[in-house]
């Protein structure tokens, strides 16, 4: 079953960070945006695999993204 999770990417002074609001603790950090995207995909896969192996429920994607222009 395929799921589509929203991710948040933040750019810091020297690196990028990413997290998944629907998967608490699922994070990644890297020196480039493309690298952090690759790492967060891997982190999501590992996070879901760990939940499955431990018999925990897999959270359904619920977060939505929106932009507000001000």
CORFENHU-V902441 format. One record per backbone hydrogen bond with DSSP energy under -0.5 kcal/mol. CO is the residue of the C=O (numbers start at 1). NH is the residue of the N-H. E is the energy in kcal/mol with one decimal. If there is no record, write none. Layout:
BEGIN
CO	NH	E
CO	NH	E
END
This chain:
BEGIN
3	5	-0.6
8	19	-1.9
10	12	-0.6
10	17	-2.8
15	12	-3.6
16	30	-2.3
17	10	-3.1
18	28	-2.0
19	8	-2.8
19	21	-0.6
20	23	-1.9
23	26	-2.3
25	27	-1.0
26	20	-1.5
28	18	-2.5
30	16	-3.4
32	36	-2.3
33	37	-2.1
34	38	-1.8
35	39	-2.6
36	40	-2.4
37	41	-1.7
38	42	-1.9
39	43	-2.6
40	44	-2.5
41	45	-2.3
42	46	-2.5
43	47	-2.8
44	48	-2.7
45	49	-2.3
46	50	-2.5
47	51	-2.2
48	52	-2.4
49	53	-2.6
50	54	-1.8
51	56	-2.2
52	55	-1.4
57	59	-0.6
END
